[in-house]
Amino acid sequence: MKSSIALPTAAVLLAASLSGCGQTGPLYLPNPPARPAPAPVEQPAQPVPSNNASVPAPTK
């Protein structure tokens, strides 16, 4: 009686293990993710020269 249950159970387990559940075809490593482009560096704003004669020139 036990052998009549064991044989179909073993056959089902063998079929399930051989069928697998993964991707079919050859295995491969995925490409690494692309690096993001570096953010552009903003230049600090340059002071606008003025011809304001009422402000004295800085002294060193």
PADO-745252 format. One line per field, with one value per atom (N, C-alpha, C): residue number from 0; z, x, y; atom name; residue in three letters. Coordinates in nm, 3 decimals. Layout:
REM residues N
num = c(NUM; ...)
Z = c(Z; ...)
X = c(X; ...)
Y = c(Y; ...)
atomo = c(CA; ...)
residuo = c(ALA; ...)
***
This chain:
REM residues 60
num = c(0; 0; 0; 1; 1; 1; 2; 2; 2; 3; 3; 3; 4; 4; 4; 5; 5; 5; 6; 6; 6; 7; 7; 7; 8; 8; 8; 9; 9; 9; 10; 10; 10; 11; 11; 11; 12; 12; 12; 13; 13; 13; 14; 14; 14; 15; 15; 15; 16; 16; 16; 17; 17; 17; 18; 18; 18; 19; 19; 19; 20; 20; 20; 21; 21; 21; 22; 22; 22; 23; 23; 23; 24; 24; 24; 25; 25; 25; 26; 26; 26; 27; 27; 27; 28; 28; 28; 29; 29; 29; 30; 30; 30; 31; 31; 31; 32; 32; 32; 33; 33; 33; 34; 34; 34; 35; 35; 35; 36; 36; 36; 37; 37; 37; 38; 38; 38; 39; 39; 39; 40; 40; 40; 41; 41; 41; 42; 42; 42; 43; 43; 43; 44; 44; 44; 45; 45; 45; 46; 46; 46; 47; 47; 47; 48; 48; 48; 49; 49; 49; 50; 50; 50; 51; 51; 51; 52; 52; 52; 53; 53; 53; 54; 54; 54; 55; 55; 55; 56; 56; 56; 57; 57; 57; 58; 58; 58; 59; 59; 59)
Z = c(0.000; 0.000; 0.000; 0.082; 0.089; -0.042; -0.109; -0.234; -0.344; -0.338; -0.439; -0.425; -0.307; -0.285; -0.305; -0.268; -0.272; -0.415; -0.505; -0.642; -0.713; -0.709; -0.771; -0.703; -0.569; -0.496; -0.538; -0.548; -0.590; -0.733; -0.819; -0.957; -0.966; -0.886; -0.886; -0.832; -0.724; -0.667; -0.765; -0.833; -0.930; -1.047; -1.096; -1.207; -1.165; -1.042; -0.994; -0.978; -0.927; -0.907; -1.039; -1.137; -1.267; -1.349; -1.329; -1.408; -1.366; -1.238; -1.190; -1.197; -1.154; -1.158; -1.202; -1.260; -1.297; -1.444; -1.486; -1.625; -1.712; -1.829; -1.922; -2.004; -2.058; -2.140; -2.059; -2.120; -2.050; -1.939; -1.837; -1.727; -1.767; -1.715; -1.745; -1.628; -1.619; -1.517; -1.578; -1.507; -1.561; -1.567; -1.658; -1.669; -1.545; -1.497; -1.380; -1.416; -1.320; -1.351; -1.397; -1.487; -1.541; -1.433; -1.434; -1.336; -1.378; -1.283; -1.320; -1.357; -1.446; -1.488; -1.371; -1.356; -1.244; -1.261; -1.149; -1.153; -1.195; -1.279; -1.320; -1.201; -1.194; -1.084; -1.121; -1.033; -1.059; -1.013; -1.097; -1.063; -0.973; -0.872; -0.787; -0.868; -0.831; -0.903; -0.884; -0.993; -0.989; -0.958; -0.871; -0.845; -0.969; -0.987; -1.103; -1.069; -1.149; -1.120; -1.144; -1.058; -1.074; -1.077; -1.134; -1.141; -1.043; -0.923; -0.821; -0.749; -0.776; -0.718; -0.572; -0.525; -0.388; -0.287; -0.330; -0.240; -0.252; -0.140; -0.148; -0.183; -0.248; -0.286; -0.161; -0.158; -0.039; -0.028; 0.094; 0.117; 0.169; 0.137; 0.182; 0.299)
X = c(0.083; 0.000; 0.087; 0.194; 0.280; 0.355; 0.393; 0.466; 0.376; 0.245; 0.155; 0.140; 0.163; 0.156; 0.295; 0.398; 0.533; 0.580; 0.550; 0.597; 0.538; 0.407; 0.354; 0.405; 0.419; 0.470; 0.613; 0.694; 0.832; 0.838; 0.751; 0.748; 0.709; 0.611; 0.568; 0.680; 0.745; 0.855; 0.973; 1.002; 1.110; 1.076; 0.954; 0.913; 0.916; 0.871; 0.870; 1.012; 1.102; 1.239; 1.313; 1.282; 1.348; 1.292; 1.166; 1.107; 1.164; 1.195; 1.252; 1.149; 1.191; 1.099; 1.171; 1.288; 1.367; 1.359; 1.449; 1.455; 1.508; 1.449; 1.498; 1.612; 1.695; 1.806; 1.933; 2.039; 2.168; 2.167; 2.246; 2.257; 2.352; 2.332; 2.418; 2.414; 2.516; 2.518; 2.457; 2.368; 2.309; 2.414; 2.394; 2.485; 2.474; 2.584; 2.575; 2.496; 2.429; 2.352; 2.444; 2.394; 2.472; 2.495; 2.614; 2.643; 2.573; 2.512; 2.447; 2.553; 2.516; 2.607; 2.634; 2.758; 2.786; 2.711; 2.670; 2.598; 2.692; 2.646; 2.733; 2.766; 2.891; 2.935; 2.903; 2.829; 2.793; 2.906; 2.940; 3.043; 2.981; 3.055; 3.000; 2.981; 2.880; 2.850; 2.963; 3.002; 3.107; 3.042; 3.104; 3.047; 3.056; 2.955; 2.949; 3.025; 3.127; 3.201; 3.111; 3.124; 3.044; 3.138; 3.092; 3.168; 3.108; 3.082; 3.021; 3.133; 3.144; 3.254; 3.225; 3.103; 3.073; 3.123; 3.152; 3.201; 3.352; 3.424; 3.570; 3.619; 3.733; 3.793; 3.844; 3.837; 3.887; 4.038; 4.086; 4.230; 4.282; 4.408; 4.469; 4.556)
Y = c(-0.120; 0.000; 0.126; 0.126; 0.243; 0.265; 0.159; 0.175; 0.229; 0.206; 0.259; 0.410; 0.467; 0.612; 0.674; 0.602; 0.655; 0.678; 0.587; 0.601; 0.724; 0.747; 0.871; 0.998; 0.992; 1.109; 1.139; 1.036; 1.056; 1.108; 1.059; 1.104; 1.252; 1.292; 1.433; 1.522; 1.481; 1.560; 1.570; 1.460; 1.462; 1.556; 1.550; 1.637; 1.784; 1.812; 1.951; 2.003; 1.920; 1.967; 1.984; 1.903; 1.916; 2.031; 2.064; 2.173; 2.308; 2.324; 2.450; 2.562; 2.679; 2.792; 2.918; 2.904; 3.021; 3.053; 3.135; 3.180; 3.066; 3.053; 2.952; 3.011; 2.929; 2.976; 2.986; 3.034; 3.039; 3.144; 3.117; 3.212; 3.324; 3.443; 3.555; 3.651; 3.734; 3.839; 3.965; 4.032; 4.156; 4.265; 4.360; 4.474; 4.560; 4.617; 4.705; 4.830; 4.891; 5.012; 5.124; 5.205; 5.317; 5.420; 5.479; 5.584; 5.712; 5.783; 5.909; 6.013; 6.103; 6.209; 6.301; 6.347; 6.438; 6.569; 6.625; 6.751; 6.862; 6.955; 7.065; 7.154; 7.195; 7.281; 7.425; 7.489; 7.629; 7.719; 7.816; 7.913; 8.019; 8.063; 8.169; 8.296; 8.371; 8.494; 8.595; 8.658; 8.759; 8.894; 8.970; 9.103; 9.191; 9.270; 9.358; 9.486; 9.518; 9.642; 9.764; 9.858; 9.981; 10.101; 10.204; 10.329; 10.428; 10.382; 10.468; 10.543; 10.669; 10.748; 10.785; 10.771; 10.812; 10.707; 10.585; 10.482; 10.477; 10.492; 10.490; 10.349; 10.346; 10.219; 10.148; 10.016; 9.945; 9.958; 9.967; 9.979; 9.847; 9.823; 9.698; 9.720)
atomo = c(N; CA; C; N; CA; C; N; CA; C; N; CA; C; N; CA; C; N; CA; C; N; CA; C; N; CA; C; N; CA; C; N; CA; C; N; CA; C; N; CA; C; N; CA; C; N; CA; C; N; CA; C; N; CA; C; N; CA; C; N; CA; C; N; CA; C; N; CA; C; N; CA; C; N; CA; C; N; CA; C; N; CA; C; N; CA; C; N; CA; C; N; CA; C; N; CA; C; N; CA; C; N; CA; C; N; CA; C; N; CA; C; N; CA; C; N; CA; C; N; CA; C; N; CA; C; N; CA; C; N; CA; C; N; CA; C; N; CA; C; N; CA; C; N; CA; C; N; CA; C; N; CA; C; N; CA; C; N; CA; C; N; CA; C; N; CA; C; N; CA; C; N; CA; C; N; CA; C; N; CA; C; N; CA; C; N; CA; C; N; CA; C; N; CA; C; N; CA; C; N; CA; C; N; CA; C; N; CA; C)
residuo = c(MET; MET; MET; LYS; LYS; LYS; SER; SER; SER; SER; SER; SER; ILE; ILE; ILE; ALA; ALA; ALA; LEU; LEU; LEU; PRO; PRO; PRO; THR; THR; THR; ALA; ALA; ALA; ALA; ALA; ALA; VAL; VAL; VAL; LEU; LEU; LEU; LEU; LEU; LEU; ALA; ALA; ALA; ALA; ALA; ALA; SER; SER; SER; LEU; LEU; LEU; SER; SER; SER; GLY; GLY; GLY; CYS; CYS; CYS; GLY; GLY; GLY; GLN; GLN; GLN; THR; THR; THR; GLY; GLY; GLY; PRO; PRO; PRO; LEU; LEU; LEU; TYR; TYR; TYR; LEU; LEU; LEU; PRO; PRO; PRO; ASN; ASN; ASN; PRO; PRO; PRO; PRO; PRO; PRO; ALA; ALA; ALA; ARG; ARG; ARG; PRO; PRO; PRO; ALA; ALA; ALA; PRO; PRO; PRO; ALA; ALA; ALA; PRO; PRO; PRO; VAL; VAL; VAL; GLU; GLU; GLU; GLN; GLN; GLN; PRO; PRO; PRO; ALA; ALA; ALA; GLN; GLN; GLN; PRO; PRO; PRO; VAL; VAL; VAL; PRO; PRO; PRO; SER; SER; SER; ASN; ASN; ASN; ASN; ASN; ASN; ALA; ALA; ALA; SER; SER; SER; VAL; VAL; VAL; PRO; PRO; PRO; ALA; ALA; ALA; PRO; PRO; PRO; THR; THR; THR; LYS; LYS; LYS)
***
